[in-house]
Structures are given as structure tokens and as C-alpha cells.
Amino acid sequence: MAAKMYYEKDVDPSIIRGRKVAIIGYGSQGHAHALNLKESGVQVVVGLREGSKSAAKAEAAGLTVKSIADAAKW
């Protein structure tokens, strides 16, 4: 079975715009999701463990970094 491809014309981005999304972790997946959402106009915070080396990378990309607990409550 072939994968179904979705394109911009297939979605309604207003459903998620204006929402707040917390991405837990900033590895290869978290990094990609956080930046994609941010560039799509979604409010994003990244939840990381205290002392995470990824915090500086996320902040350099213009993202707000919080503890995992605070990001989940946000």
C-alpha cells in the first residue's frame, strides 16, 4: 500500500494556529517539530531536563526553554 501524501492545500492550519504546544525534548524529532510549528505561527516551548546541553541550541533558534514539568503545565 502506497503512503498517502498530504500537502499544504490539504490542511486547515487555523486549527492549530494560536494554540500553545510544548515539545518535550530537543533531539532530531523535537528540534524538527518545534521549529516547524514555530515557523507555522504556533506558540512553542521546549521542555528539557535541567542542565540539558540542548537548551542553548533551542534558545539560539529563538525558542523558549522550560523544565519538562513547567512545559507540560504551560
C-alpha distances in whole Angstrom, upper triangle without the diagonal:
4,7,9,12,16,19,23,23,20,22,26,27,31,29,29,32,36,34,35,32,33,31,32,32,32,30,27,25,28,30,27,26,30,31,28,29,33,32,30,34,33,36,35,36,35,37,38,40,44,44,41,41,38,40,42,39,37,41,41,38,40,38,40,40,41,41,38,40,42,38,37,40,40
4,6,9,13,16,19,20,18,20,24,25,28,27,27,30,33,32,33,31,32,30,31,31,30,29,25,23,27,28,24,24,28,28,25,27,30,29,28,31,31,34,33,35,34,35,36,39,42,43,39,39,36,38,40,36,35,39,38,35,37,36,38,38,40,40,37,39,40,37,36,39,38
4,6,10,13,16,17,15,17,21,22,25,24,24,26,30,29,29,27,28,26,27,28,27,25,22,20,23,24,21,20,24,24,21,23,26,26,24,27,27,30,29,31,30,32,33,36,39,40,36,36,33,35,36,33,32,35,35,32,33,32,34,35,36,37,34,36,37,33,32,35,35
4,7,10,14,14,11,14,17,19,22,21,21,24,27,27,28,26,27,26,27,28,28,26,23,21,23,24,21,20,24,24,20,22,25,24,22,25,25,28,28,30,30,31,33,36,39,40,37,37,33,35,37,33,32,35,35,31,33,31,34,34,36,36,34,36,36,33,32,34,34
4,7,10,11,9,12,15,16,20,20,20,22,25,25,26,24,26,24,26,27,26,25,22,19,22,22,19,18,21,21,18,19,22,21,19,23,23,26,26,28,28,30,32,35,38,39,35,35,31,33,34,31,29,32,32,28,30,29,31,32,34,35,33,35,35,31,31,34,32
4,7,8,6,8,12,13,16,16,16,18,22,22,23,22,24,23,25,26,25,25,22,19,21,21,18,17,20,19,16,16,20,18,16,19,20,23,23,26,26,29,31,34,37,38,34,34,31,32,33,30,28,30,31,27,28,27,29,30,32,34,31,33,33,29,29,31,30
4,5,5,7,11,11,15,16,16,17,21,21,23,22,24,23,26,26,25,25,22,20,21,21,17,17,19,18,14,15,18,16,14,17,18,22,22,25,26,29,31,34,37,38,35,34,31,32,32,29,27,29,29,25,26,26,28,30,32,34,32,34,33,30,30,32,30
4,5,6,8,8,12,13,14,14,18,19,21,20,23,22,25,26,25,25,23,20,21,21,17,16,18,17,13,14,16,14,11,14,16,20,20,24,25,28,30,34,37,37,34,34,30,31,31,28,26,28,28,24,24,24,27,29,31,33,31,33,32,28,28,30,28
4,6,8,10,12,14,15,16,19,20,23,23,26,25,29,30,29,29,26,24,25,25,21,20,22,20,17,17,19,17,14,17,18,22,23,27,28,31,34,37,40,41,38,37,34,34,35,32,30,31,31,27,28,27,30,32,34,36,34,36,35,31,31,33,30
4,7,10,12,13,14,16,19,20,22,22,24,24,27,28,28,28,26,23,24,24,21,19,21,21,17,17,20,18,15,18,18,22,23,26,28,30,33,36,39,40,37,37,33,34,35,32,30,32,32,28,29,28,30,32,33,35,33,34,34,30,30,31,29
4,6,9,9,11,12,16,16,19,18,21,21,24,26,26,26,24,21,22,22,19,17,19,19,15,14,17,16,13,15,15,19,20,23,25,27,30,33,36,38,35,35,31,31,33,30,27,29,30,26,26,25,27,29,30,32,30,31,30,27,26,28,26
4,5,6,8,10,13,14,17,17,20,21,25,26,26,27,26,23,22,23,20,18,19,19,15,14,16,15,12,13,13,17,19,22,24,27,30,33,36,38,35,35,31,31,33,30,27,29,29,26,25,24,26,28,29,31,29,30,29,26,25,26,24
4,5,6,6,10,11,14,14,17,18,22,24,23,25,23,20,20,20,17,15,15,15,12,10,12,12,8,9,10,13,15,19,21,24,27,30,33,34,32,32,28,28,29,27,24,25,26,22,21,20,22,24,26,28,26,27,26,23,23,24,21
4,5,5,8,9,13,14,18,19,23,25,25,27,26,23,22,22,20,17,17,17,15,12,14,14,10,10,10,13,15,19,22,24,28,31,33,35,33,33,30,29,30,28,25,26,27,24,22,21,22,25,26,28,27,27,26,23,22,23,20
4,6,8,8,12,13,16,18,21,24,24,26,25,22,21,22,20,17,17,18,15,12,15,15,12,11,10,13,15,18,21,23,26,30,32,34,32,33,29,29,30,28,25,26,28,24,23,21,22,24,25,27,25,25,24,21,20,21,19
4,6,6,8,9,13,14,18,20,21,23,22,19,17,18,17,13,13,14,12,9,11,12,9,9,7,9,11,15,17,19,23,26,29,30,28,29,25,25,27,25,21,22,24,21,20,18,18,20,21,23,21,22,21,18,17,18,16
4,5,8,10,14,15,19,21,21,24,23,20,18,19,17,14,14,14,12,9,10,11,7,6,5,8,11,14,17,20,23,27,29,31,28,29,26,24,26,24,21,21,23,19,18,16,17,20,21,23,22,23,21,18,19,19,16
4,7,10,13,16,19,22,22,25,25,22,20,20,19,16,15,15,14,11,11,12,10,7,6,7,10,13,17,19,23,26,28,30,28,29,26,24,25,24,21,21,23,20,18,16,16,19,19,22,21,22,19,17,17,17,14
4,6,10,13,16,19,20,22,23,20,17,18,18,15,13,15,14,10,11,13,11,9,6,6,9,11,14,16,20,23,25,28,26,27,24,22,24,23,20,20,22,20,18,15,15,17,17,19,18,19,17,14,14,14,11
4,7,10,13,16,17,20,21,18,15,16,17,13,11,14,14,10,10,13,12,10,7,5,6,8,11,13,17,20,22,24,22,24,21,19,21,20,17,17,20,18,16,13,12,14,14,16,15,15,13,10,11,11,8
4,6,10,13,14,16,17,15,12,13,14,10,9,11,12,8,9,13,12,11,7,6,5,7,9,10,14,17,20,22,20,21,18,17,19,18,15,16,19,16,15,12,11,12,12,14,13,14,12,9,9,11,8
4,6,9,11,14,16,13,10,12,13,10,8,12,13,10,11,15,15,14,10,8,6,5,6,7,10,14,16,18,16,18,15,14,17,16,13,14,17,15,14,11,10,10,9,11,9,10,9,6,6,9,7
4,6,8,10,12,10,6,9,10,8,6,10,11,10,11,14,15,15,12,11,7,6,5,6,9,12,15,17,14,16,13,12,15,14,11,13,16,14,14,11,10,10,10,11,9,12,11,8,9,12,11
4,7,9,12,10,7,10,12,10,9,13,15,13,14,18,18,19,15,14,11,9,6,5,6,9,13,14,12,14,11,12,15,14,12,14,17,16,16,12,12,10,10,9,7,10,11,8,8,12,12
4,6,9,8,5,8,11,10,10,13,15,14,15,18,19,20,17,16,12,10,7,6,6,8,12,13,9,11,8,9,13,12,10,13,15,14,15,12,12,10,11,10,8,12,13,11,12,15,15
4,7,7,4,5,8,9,8,10,13,13,14,16,18,19,17,16,12,10,7,8,7,10,13,13,9,10,6,8,10,9,7,11,12,11,13,11,12,10,12,12,11,15,15,13,15,18,17
4,6,5,6,8,10,10,12,14,15,16,18,20,21,19,19,15,14,11,11,10,12,15,15,11,10,8,11,13,10,10,14,15,13,16,14,15,14,15,15,14,18,19,16,18,21,20
4,6,5,6,9,10,11,12,14,16,17,18,21,19,20,16,16,13,14,14,16,19,18,15,14,11,14,15,12,12,16,16,14,17,15,17,16,18,19,17,21,22,19,20,23,23
4,5,5,6,8,10,11,12,14,15,16,19,17,18,14,14,12,13,14,16,19,20,16,16,13,15,17,14,13,16,17,15,17,15,17,16,18,18,16,20,20,17,18,21,20
4,5,5,6,8,10,11,12,14,15,17,15,15,11,11,8,10,10,14,17,17,14,14,10,12,14,12,10,13,15,13,14,12,13,12,14,15,13,16,17,13,14,18,17
4,6,5,6,8,10,11,12,14,16,14,15,11,11,9,11,12,15,17,17,14,13,9,11,12,9,8,11,12,9,12,10,12,12,15,16,15,19,18,15,17,20,19
4,6,5,6,9,10,11,12,15,14,15,12,13,12,14,15,18,21,21,17,17,13,15,16,12,11,14,14,11,13,12,15,15,18,19,18,21,21,17,19,22,20
4,6,5,6,8,10,10,13,11,12,10,11,10,13,15,18,21,21,18,18,15,15,17,14,12,15,16,13,14,12,14,14,16,18,16,19,19,15,16,19,17
4,6,5,6,9,10,11,9,9,7,8,7,11,13,16,19,19,16,16,13,13,14,12,9,12,13,10,10,8,10,11,13,15,14,17,16,13,14,17,15
4,5,5,6,8,10,10,10,8,10,10,14,15,19,21,21,18,18,14,14,14,12,9,11,12,8,9,8,11,13,16,18,18,21,20,16,18,20,18
4,6,5,6,9,9,11,10,12,13,16,18,22,24,24,21,21,17,17,18,15,13,15,15,11,12,12,14,16,19,21,20,23,22,18,19,22,19
4,5,5,7,5,8,7,10,11,15,17,21,23,24,22,22,18,18,19,16,13,15,16,13,12,11,13,15,17,19,18,20,19,15,17,19,16
4,5,5,5,6,6,9,11,15,17,21,23,23,21,21,17,16,17,15,12,13,13,10,9,8,11,13,16,19,18,21,19,15,17,19,16
4,5,7,10,10,13,14,18,20,24,26,26,23,23,19,19,19,16,14,15,15,11,11,11,14,17,19,22,22,24,22,19,21,23,19
4,6,9,10,14,16,19,22,26,28,28,26,26,22,21,22,19,17,18,18,14,14,13,16,18,21,23,23,25,23,19,21,22,19
4,7,9,13,15,19,22,25,27,28,26,26,22,21,22,20,17,17,18,15,13,12,14,17,19,22,22,24,21,18,20,20,17
4,6,10,13,16,19,23,24,26,24,24,21,19,21,19,16,16,18,15,13,11,13,15,17,19,19,20,18,15,16,17,14
4,7,10,13,17,20,22,23,21,22,19,17,19,18,14,14,16,14,11,9,10,12,13,16,16,17,15,12,14,14,11
4,7,10,13,17,18,20,18,19,15,14,16,15,11,12,14,12,10,7,7,9,11,13,13,15,13,9,11,13,10
4,7,10,13,15,16,15,16,13,11,13,13,9,10,13,12,10,6,5,6,7,10,10,12,10,6,9,11,8
4,6,10,12,14,11,13,10,8,11,11,7,9,12,11,11,7,6,5,6,8,8,11,10,7,9,12,10
4,7,9,12,10,12,10,9,13,13,10,12,15,14,14,10,9,6,5,5,4,7,7,5,8,10,10
4,6,8,6,9,8,7,11,12,10,12,15,15,15,12,10,7,6,5,5,9,10,8,11,13,13
4,6,6,9,9,9,12,14,13,14,17,18,18,15,14,10,9,6,6,9,11,11,12,15,16
4,6,9,10,9,12,14,14,14,17,18,19,16,14,10,9,7,9,11,12,12,15,16,17
4,6,9,8,10,12,13,13,16,18,18,16,15,11,11,10,12,14,15,15,18,20,20
4,5,6,8,10,10,12,14,15,16,14,14,10,11,10,11,14,15,14,17,19,19
4,6,7,8,9,11,12,14,16,14,14,12,13,13,14,18,18,17,20,22,22
4,6,5,6,9,10,11,13,11,12,10,12,12,13,17,17,15,18,20,20
4,5,5,6,8,10,11,9,9,6,9,10,12,15,14,13,16,18,17
4,6,5,6,9,10,10,10,9,12,14,16,19,18,16,20,22,20
4,5,5,6,9,9,11,10,13,15,16,20,19,17,20,22,21
4,5,5,7,5,7,7,11,13,14,17,16,14,17,19,17
4,5,5,5,6,7,10,13,15,18,16,14,18,20,17
4,5,7,10,10,14,17,19,22,20,18,21,23,21
4,6,9,11,14,17,18,21,20,17,20,22,20
4,7,9,13,16,18,20,18,16,19,20,18
4,6,10,13,14,17,15,12,15,17,14
4,7,10,12,14,11,10,13,14,11
4,7,9,11,9,8,12,13,11
4,6,8,6,6,9,10,9
4,5,5,6,9,10,10
4,6,5,6,9,10
4,5,5,6,9
4,5,5,6
4,5,5
4,6
4
